[in-house]
């Protein structure tokens, strides 16, 4: 079951994990996604998103149940890393949906 994507899409308290380090990393990922969504031709914004996603999972594996063997997370990282300029609506929507369902506690697909 997928969670509903909030509109407007914002990072609110529903995404809080109550671990400040993880919450801050979530905020960085969301901010990077918002930048990509605002300007889909901005290579710097896309690079920041890729970096934020990679940093999040490399820095907080135990906080997400990610032990380096999660196909789901690996596929997400690969998909984000493969996005190109201009970032498509489908690319932005994929990241939004994955974040809502993964961080929000639902399924990621």
N, C-alpha and C positions, 0 to 999 in steps of 0.2 A: 504494500500500500504506500503510495506516495503522499507526502504532505503537500498541502496547497501552497503555491508560491505567493507570498504576500504582495499586494499592489497598493501603494508603490513599494517596490522592492527595497527594503531597508534592513539594516542589521539592528534588531531591537533586542529586548530582554529575552525573547523566546530562544535566542541563540546563546545566551549566557551559559557557561559551564561552571562558573563560580570557582575557577582556577585562573587567577589573573594572568599568568603567563600564557595559558591557552587562549583565554579571551582576547588578549592583545594580538596574538597571532591570527585569530579569526578576524579581528578588526582590520588587520593589514591585508588579508586576502580579500575581504569584502571591498575595502577601499580601492584596491588594485582593480577588481572587477568593475566597480563603478566608473573608474577612469577609462577602462577599455570601452564600456558601454557608451560613455559620453563622447568618445572620439575613436571610432573603430579603425582609423587610419594611423593612429599614434603608436609607432613601433616601441617607443620607450614605455608606454603604458602596458603594452602587451608583454614586454620583457619583464616589467615589474610584477605582473600577474604570475608569470611562469616562475620567477624567483620566489615570490611569496608562497606559492603552492609548494614548491620544493622545500623551502625553509620550514614551512609548517610541518610537513610530514617527517622531515629529517630531524627536527628539533623536538618533536613531541610524540614519538611513536607509542609510548605506553598510554598516553592520554586519549588516544583514539583506537586503541586495540590494534594498532598497526605494528607488526613486527618484521616488516620487510618482506613478508611472504603473501601479503594481501593482494590478490589479483585485482580486486575491485579498486583499491587505491592506486595500484600500479597503472591500471588502465586509465584512471582519471588523470594521473600525472602525465602519462603519454599523450592523452588527448589534448590537455591544456598545452603541453609543449609543442604539439603539432599545429596549433592555431597559427594562421598567417594573416597578414594585413592585406586587404581590409578584413577585419574579423566579422564573420557572418552573424546574422541573427541567430542561426542555429547554434553557433559556437557560444555566443553569450548566453542563450537560453539553456544550453547543456550545463554550463558552469553554474548558473543560477540554480537550476533544478538539483544538481548534485549537492551544492552547498546546503540548500534548504533541507534536503533529505538526510544528508550525512551529519551535518552539524546540528540540525534540528531534531535528530533522533529517529528519522524514518529510514527507509531503504534508499539506496543511492540510484536506483534506476527506475 
